C-alpha cells in the first residue's frame, strides 16, 4: 500500500434503532506554597496553565480520599462495561496522579500496564481510554492505518451508535438527563491511499450535542459536543469516552474537604465560591 500520512473521517448521521457557566476559581493557586489558610494558597499573579485552580498542599488524608474516589469510579466502569481487566482495581494494581483543586480532585488513574486510563476533573470522571484500540494508537501512523485498513469492521455505524448508547446507559446516564440531542452523529474513520483509494477503518466516533447550549456560527468552536465515544469495530466495545456535559452527576466535595487539605475554611462568600461544585446552577 502506498500510504498517505493522514486518515480521513467521513461523517454519517444515523437514526437510533432504540430509545436509546462554569464558575471555577478565578485565581491561580501557588504550587509550592505550604500554608494553613485558604486565602494564602491563592496566588495573585497569573500562573502557568497547569497551576490554575491548584491547591498547594497534597496531604496523605487528601490523597487517600482522592485515590478512593478514582478507584471507585474506575472499578464501577470496569464492572458495568465488562472491561478486559481480570482483577478488581485496587491500590496494588494501578498507578495514579492526583492534585487538589478548590472544586475537587484533578487527576488520573491507570492500570499498571498502561492500557486502561481514567481522567478526572473537579470530582468528575471526564475521560476513559483503552490505549490498545483508541484513535491515538493509529492517527498519523501510516503503518498502523494500513494494517487496520485490512481489517473489516465487525459492526456498522448503526450498531456502533447502539453500543455507545448502551454503554452510556450502563453508567446510569440518559440522553434526557444530559439534555442531549438525538440521534448522535456517527463518524467512521477512513484511510486514503496516494491513488485516492479510500478504505474504511474499524473505528467509529459517536458524539452527542447538548441541545440547550447556543449553537455555533461561522468559525466558532462547537462547544455543544459534550459527550463523545469511540467504538472499536474489532472489539465491539467503547474504547474512548469523553464527557464534559454540565448535567452529568458527580460526587460533591465532602464537608471536611478543607480539613483533608490541611487548610482553614474560607472566611467570606467570595472565597467560598471556589468550593462550590461545578457547574453552579
C-alpha positions as CSV (number, residue, x, y, z in Angstrom):
1,X,0.0,0.0,0.0
2,X,1.3,3.4,-0.9
3,X,0.4,5.3,2.2
4,X,-0.5,9.0,2.6
5,X,0.3,10.3,6.1
6,X,-3.2,11.1,7.2
7,X,-6.6,9.5,8.0
8,X,-9.9,10.9,6.9
9,X,-13.0,10.9,8.9
10,X,-16.3,10.8,6.9
11,X,-19.4,11.5,8.9
12,X,-22.7,9.9,8.6
13,X,-25.8,10.7,10.7
14,X,-27.6,7.6,11.9
15,X,-31.0,7.2,13.4
16,X,-31.3,5.4,16.7
17,X,-32.6,1.9,16.5
18,X,-33.9,2.1,20.0
19,X,-34.8,4.7,22.5
20,X,-31.8,4.6,23.2
21,X,-21.4,28.6,33.4
22,X,-18.9,27.0,34.9
23,X,-17.8,29.1,37.8
24,X,-14.3,27.9,38.7
25,X,-11.9,29.7,41.0
26,X,-10.6,32.7,39.1
27,X,-7.2,33.0,40.9
28,X,-4.4,30.6,40.3
29,X,-3.0,28.8,43.3
30,X,0.6,28.6,44.1
31,X,2.2,25.2,43.6
32,X,5.0,25.5,46.2
33,X,3.3,27.4,49.0
34,X,2.8,25.5,52.2
35,X,0.1,27.2,54.2
36,X,-2.7,26.5,56.7
37,X,-5.0,29.2,55.4
38,X,-7.2,29.1,52.4
39,X,-6.7,32.6,51.3
40,X,-2.9,32.3,51.5
41,X,-3.0,29.4,48.9
42,X,-4.4,31.7,46.2
43,X,-1.8,33.4,44.0
44,X,-2.5,37.0,42.9
45,X,-0.3,36.6,39.8
46,X,-1.1,34.7,36.6
47,X,0.4,31.3,36.7
48,X,1.1,28.6,34.1
49,X,-2.0,26.7,32.9
50,X,-1.2,23.6,35.0
51,X,-1.3,25.8,38.1
52,X,-4.7,27.2,37.5
53,X,-7.0,26.3,40.4
54,X,-4.4,24.3,42.2
55,X,-4.1,23.9,45.9
56,X,-0.5,23.8,47.1
57,X,-0.8,21.0,49.6
58,X,-1.5,17.3,49.0
59,X,-1.9,15.8,52.4
60,X,-2.0,12.0,53.0
61,X,-5.6,12.3,54.0
62,X,-6.4,14.1,50.7
63,X,-4.6,11.5,48.7
64,X,-6.4,8.7,50.3
65,X,-9.7,10.5,49.6
66,X,-8.9,11.2,46.0
67,X,-7.5,7.8,45.2
68,X,-10.5,6.1,46.8
69,X,-12.8,8.3,44.7
70,X,-10.9,7.5,41.4
71,X,-10.7,3.8,42.2
72,X,-14.4,3.6,42.9
73,X,-15.4,5.3,39.6
74,X,-12.9,3.2,37.6
75,X,-13.9,-0.1,39.2
76,X,-17.6,0.7,38.7
77,X,-16.9,1.2,34.9
78,X,-14.8,-2.0,34.8
79,X,-17.8,-3.9,36.1
80,X,-20.5,-2.2,34.1
81,X,-18.7,-2.2,30.8
82,X,-17.1,-5.6,31.3
83,X,-13.6,-4.3,30.7
84,X,-10.8,-6.7,29.9
85,X,-9.3,-6.4,33.4
86,X,-9.3,-9.6,35.3
87,X,-9.0,-8.3,38.9
88,X,-10.8,-5.5,40.7
89,X,-8.9,-2.3,40.6
90,X,-7.0,-1.6,43.8
91,X,-4.1,0.4,45.1
92,X,-1.8,-2.6,44.3
93,X,-2.5,-2.7,40.6
94,X,-2.9,0.9,39.5
95,X,-0.7,4.0,39.2
96,X,-2.1,7.4,39.7
97,X,-1.6,11.2,39.5
98,X,-3.5,13.5,41.8
99,X,-3.7,17.1,42.7
100,X,-6.2,19.2,44.7
101,X,-8.4,22.0,43.4
102,X,-11.0,24.2,45.0
103,X,-13.8,22.2,43.4
104,X,-12.4,18.7,44.0
105,X,-9.8,16.4,42.7
106,X,-8.0,16.6,39.4
107,X,-6.0,13.5,38.4
108,X,-5.8,10.3,36.6
109,X,-5.6,6.6,37.3
110,X,-4.3,3.8,35.1
111,X,-3.7,0.0,35.1
112,X,-0.1,-0.8,35.8
113,X,0.4,-2.0,32.2
114,X,-0.9,1.5,31.0
115,X,-3.6,0.0,28.8
116,X,-6.7,1.4,30.6
117,X,-6.7,5.0,31.8
118,X,-9.3,7.3,33.5
119,X,-9.0,11.1,33.9
120,X,-10.9,13.2,36.5
121,X,-11.6,16.9,36.7
122,X,-13.3,18.6,39.6
123,X,-14.5,15.4,41.2
124,X,-16.0,14.2,37.9
125,X,-15.0,11.3,35.7
126,X,-14.2,13.1,32.4
127,X,-12.3,10.6,30.2
128,X,-11.6,6.9,29.7
129,X,-9.4,5.2,27.2
130,X,-8.3,1.8,26.1
131,X,-4.9,2.6,24.6
132,X,-4.8,-0.7,22.6
133,X,-7.6,0.5,20.4
134,X,-8.4,4.1,20.8
135,X,-7.8,6.6,17.9
136,X,-4.4,7.9,19.2
137,X,-3.0,4.4,18.7
138,X,-3.2,4.9,14.9
139,X,-3.8,8.5,14.0
140,X,-0.9,9.9,12.0
141,X,0.7,6.5,12.0
142,X,0.7,5.3,8.3
143,X,1.8,1.7,9.0
144,X,-0.9,1.2,11.7
145,X,-3.6,2.8,9.5
146,X,-2.6,0.5,6.6
147,X,-2.8,-2.5,9.0
148,X,-6.2,-1.5,10.2
149,X,-7.4,-0.9,6.7
150,X,-7.1,-4.7,6.1
151,X,-9.5,-5.5,9.0
152,X,-13.1,-5.4,8.2
153,X,-15.3,-3.8,10.9
154,X,-17.5,-6.4,12.7
155,X,-20.2,-3.7,13.2
156,X,-22.0,-1.0,11.2
157,X,-22.3,2.7,12.0
158,X,-25.8,2.0,13.3
159,X,-24.5,-0.8,15.6
160,X,-21.7,1.5,16.8
161,X,-24.3,4.0,17.8
162,X,-26.3,1.3,19.7
163,X,-23.2,0.2,21.5
164,X,-22.3,3.7,22.6
165,X,-25.9,4.3,23.7
166,X,-25.9,1.1,25.7
167,X,-22.6,2.0,27.4
168,X,-24.0,5.4,28.3
169,X,-27.0,3.8,29.9
170,X,-24.8,1.3,31.8
171,X,-23.2,4.3,33.5
172,X,-26.7,5.3,34.7
173,X,-26.9,8.2,32.3
174,X,-29.6,9.0,29.8
175,X,-29.9,11.4,26.9
176,X,-32.8,13.2,28.6
177,X,-30.9,13.6,31.8
178,X,-27.9,15.1,29.9
179,X,-30.1,17.2,27.6
180,X,-28.6,15.6,24.6
181,X,-29.9,15.9,21.0
182,X,-30.8,12.7,19.3
183,X,-29.7,10.9,17.2
184,X,-26.0,11.1,17.8
185,X,-23.6,11.7,15.0
186,X,-21.5,8.8,13.9
187,X,-18.3,9.0,12.0
188,X,-16.3,6.1,10.7
189,X,-12.6,6.7,10.2
190,X,-11.2,6.3,6.7
191,X,-7.7,5.8,5.3
192,X,-6.8,7.2,1.8
193,X,-4.0,5.9,-0.3
194,X,-2.0,8.1,-2.7
195,X,-4.1,6.9,-5.6
196,X,-7.2,8.3,-3.8
197,X,-8.5,4.8,-2.9
198,X,-10.3,5.1,0.4
199,X,-10.5,2.3,3.0
200,X,-12.8,2.2,6.0
201,X,-11.1,1.6,9.3
202,X,-12.7,-0.4,12.1
203,X,-13.3,2.6,14.5
204,X,-16.3,4.8,14.9
205,X,-16.7,8.2,16.6
206,X,-20.1,8.7,18.3
207,X,-20.9,12.2,19.6
208,X,-23.9,13.8,21.2
209,X,-24.6,17.5,21.1
210,X,-26.1,19.3,24.1
211,X,-29.4,20.8,22.9
212,X,-29.8,23.6,25.4
213,X,-26.5,25.3,24.5
214,X,-26.1,28.0,21.9
215,X,-25.3,26.6,18.5
216,X,-22.0,27.9,17.0
217,X,-22.0,30.2,14.0
218,X,-19.3,30.8,11.4
219,X,-15.8,29.7,12.6
220,X,-16.9,29.5,16.3
221,X,-15.8,26.4,18.2
222,X,-18.6,24.0,18.7
223,X,-18.9,23.6,22.4
224,X,-22.2,21.6,22.2
225,X,-20.3,18.3,21.6
226,X,-20.2,17.4,25.3
227,X,-20.4,13.6,25.2
228,X,-18.1,11.6,22.9
229,X,-17.3,7.9,22.5
230,X,-15.1,5.9,20.2
231,X,-16.3,2.4,19.4
232,X,-14.0,-0.3,18.1
233,X,-15.2,-2.4,15.1
234,X,-12.8,-5.1,16.3
235,X,-13.8,-5.4,20.0
236,X,-17.3,-4.0,19.7
237,X,-16.5,-2.0,22.8
238,X,-16.2,1.6,23.7
239,X,-12.5,2.3,23.7
240,X,-12.6,6.0,24.5
241,X,-15.2,8.0,26.5
242,X,-15.1,11.8,26.9
243,X,-17.8,13.7,28.9
244,X,-17.8,17.4,29.7
245,X,-21.5,17.6,29.9
246,X,-22.6,20.0,32.6
247,X,-25.6,17.9,33.6
248,X,-23.6,14.8,34.5
249,X,-23.9,13.9,38.2
250,X,-20.7,13.9,40.2
251,X,-19.5,13.4,43.7
252,X,-19.6,16.7,45.7
253,X,-16.6,17.6,47.8
254,X,-17.0,16.4,51.3
255,X,-17.9,18.8,54.1
256,X,-14.5,18.3,55.6
257,X,-12.6,18.9,52.4
258,X,-10.6,21.8,53.9
259,X,-9.6,19.5,56.7
260,X,-8.4,16.9,54.3
261,X,-6.3,19.5,52.6
262,X,-4.9,20.9,55.9
263,X,-6.2,24.4,55.2
264,X,-8.6,26.6,57.0
265,X,-12.1,27.0,55.5
266,X,-12.9,30.2,53.5
267,X,-14.0,33.1,55.7
268,X,-16.1,35.1,53.2
269,X,-18.5,34.5,50.4
270,X,-16.0,35.2,47.6
271,X,-13.6,32.6,48.9
272,X,-16.4,30.1,49.3
273,X,-17.3,30.4,45.6
274,X,-14.1,28.3,45.0
275,X,-15.6,25.4,47.0
276,X,-18.9,25.2,45.1
277,X,-19.3,22.2,42.9
278,X,-19.1,22.8,39.1
279,X,-21.2,23.9,37.5
280,X,-23.0,26.4,39.6
281,X,-26.8,26.3,39.0
